[in-house]
Amino acid sequence: MGTGSKENIVAIITTRSKSTRFPDKFKADICGKPMLSWIVESAKQSKVDSVVVATVEGDANVIQFCEERGFDYYAGSENDILDRIYQAASINKTDLIVRVWGDSPLITANDINMAVDLFVRRKPPYLCRYSKNGAVSVMTMKELATLHNVLTDAHDREWIHNYQSEQKGAITIELGTPRTVDTIQDLEEVANVLSQRNN
């Protein structure tokens, strides 16, 4: 669903199969559907123009998963998340980047739309909207390109969200603590929520 504007809005979902506590959680079954599929489908139902999974170079599990389902993806640096997002956005000729985390299967199209709408109205350098469903962040390609050029600290480039949230003018909307999936218990909890939501 387009926005009616000339801006190309791309949702970038960051995920990888490597996880100390929960390997391959991206494809964990939730109510008969893999976790990453829940997130991609919600993003596709929002007002963004396209959805890209940004994974790690050589991560055959995620790459095969995306190819089998026809999901667009980009494989880049594991630790330099800033570069991974930047390259994925550049390839897709992005004007506005909407980042969604790959461990948030409760995220909805409405969550994404509200973050985008507020960003368009307020025009901050960076916006992040937290709710129980997950976190959604929004920024312009111009802002992302500037950060990509000036940030040299490896920690900041890996934890780009933390860096951006602390910059002057950034907007943080906190509507609840996101329910993300890091353990089997988390998976069971979000499965209960999605089961009730879809009944």
GIGI-V269475 format. One line per field, one symbol per residue. phi: phi as a letter, one per 20 degrees, with the letter a starting at -180 (. if undefined). psi: psi as a letter, one per 20 degrees, with the letter a starting at -180 (. if undefined). A space follows every 10 residues. Layout:
BEGIN
phi=???
psi=???
END
This chain:
BEGIN
phi=.eeneefedc eddebbefbf ebglfgdgfc lncfgffgff ffffeeefeb cceddegnef ffffgfffdm efbcdbffee fgffffffff geledcddec efdcfefdff gfffffffff felefbccde bffqdcdcbe ffffffffed fdfffffedg fffffeegnf dcdddqeged dccffggfff fffffffee
psi=oriiripopp pooprrhppg hmqkihjppo ljpqghhggg hghhiajqhr pppoappjnh gggggghhik pqrppbpghm hghggggggg hjlqgppopp qjkmiiqrhh ggghggghgh ghlrhqppop rhhaqpqprr hggghgghhh piphghhglh ggghhiqpiq ppoojrppnr oirhggghgh hgghghhj.
END
